[in-house]
Amino acid sequence: MDVKLHKLNSSDYRTVASLHCDHINQGFLATLGVPFLTLLYEAIDKDSESVLLVEREDRNVVGFVTGTRGLGRIYKQLLLKPLRLIHALKSCLLSPSKMYKILEVLLISKGSNISSDLPKQELLSIVVNPAYQGGGHAENLFNALCSHFREEGASSFSIVVGSSLDRAHAFYKKMGSIPVKEIQVHKGADSVVYVKDLS
Ligand SMILES: CC(C)(COP(=O)(O)OP(=O)(O)OC[C@H]1O[C@@H](n2cnc3c(N)ncnc32)[C@H](O)[C@@H]1OP(=O)(O)O)[C@@H](O)C(=O)NCCC(=O)NCCS
């Protein structure tokens, strides 16, 4: 096992994007496809206020976790590469509902009522390949993210979890996270917000 920081290549970004698409597939971001998610995870890895940590088995990425102090900067980085972004999103450009949701995501990331009373630090996503679940990889990733946030001086962080992700809820509770409220990230898509205390 190897938790690696900021030393990922484009093939790693694609693997991470595919893991997200295949296993957080009830969320909206997955509907934007692997090319968009590949760009997004590269932007997260390269952002100084965000982190992408991976777990490997035999050099292959089998799981990852991401965290940030501010999503807005990540989306700004994507907007600074408009041609790559348009290319990655080309399958969505003709879908008004997807474009509307993209705007919703951007507006939420600009700092709205959802985040005002929550810790600035946030776990954005975590996935372990099902073939490796139950093997301690998720705990390693979660604990590595806790250490990263502690080094930044944070005392807690938040996690937004889709209501239907039963195994994720069980995992976060097992790791000591406390559910604090329910929100709707998109109309009709209920989520629970957890806070993990780092003290
Ligand atoms: C969330 C995730 C990273 C956790 O990794 P994991 O290896 O499954 O984690 P663990 O096995 O340590 O813990 C999962 C807990 O879920 C529970 N669980 C196990 N199987 C379950 C099932 N089929 N349904 C519901 N809960 C289950 C158990 O309580 C287990 O804890 P235990 O070790 O005390 O038995 C992983 O399940 C995953 O990638 N899920 C899909 C992506 C996802 O939903 N990510 C979260 C997005 S916010």
The ligand as an ORCA input file, in Angstrom:
! r2SCAN-3c Opt
* xyz 0 1
  C     -17.372      4.356      1.137
  C     -16.201      3.409      0.870
  C     -14.990      4.221      0.396
  C     -15.841      2.692      2.172
  O     -14.822      1.734      1.899
  P     -14.978      0.214      2.433
  O     -13.732     -0.523      2.129
  O     -16.260     -0.298      1.891
  O     -15.089      0.558      3.971
  P     -15.176     -0.440      5.208
  O     -15.288     -1.855      4.742
  O     -14.062     -0.061      6.118
  O     -16.486      0.066      5.974
  C     -17.719      0.007      5.430
  C     -18.721     -0.229      6.540
  O     -19.947     -0.333      5.839
  C     -20.748     -1.359      6.433
  N     -21.091     -2.260      5.363
  C     -20.417     -3.328      4.862
  N     -21.097     -3.840      3.824
  C     -22.189     -3.090      3.658
  C     -23.277     -3.101      2.760
  N     -23.374     -4.016      1.781
  N     -24.243     -2.146      2.884
  C     -24.168     -1.214      3.847
  N     -23.153     -1.137      4.721
  C     -22.180     -2.064      4.619
  C     -20.003     -1.994      7.553
  O     -20.510     -1.385      8.741
  C     -18.562     -1.554      7.324
  O     -17.949     -1.310      8.536
  P     -17.246     -2.563      9.377
  O     -15.817     -2.618      8.950
  O     -17.389     -2.138     10.800
  O     -17.964     -3.830      9.053
  C     -16.551      2.342     -0.215
  O     -17.594      1.529      0.260
  C     -16.912      2.924     -1.554
  O     -16.038      3.183     -2.377
  N     -18.236      3.109     -1.807
  C     -18.692      3.608     -3.110
  C     -18.378      5.074     -3.293
  C     -19.046      5.953     -2.246
  O     -20.212      5.796     -1.921
  N     -18.244      6.938     -1.768
  C     -18.690      7.930     -0.847
  C     -19.135      9.115     -1.591
  S     -19.430     10.475     -0.508
*
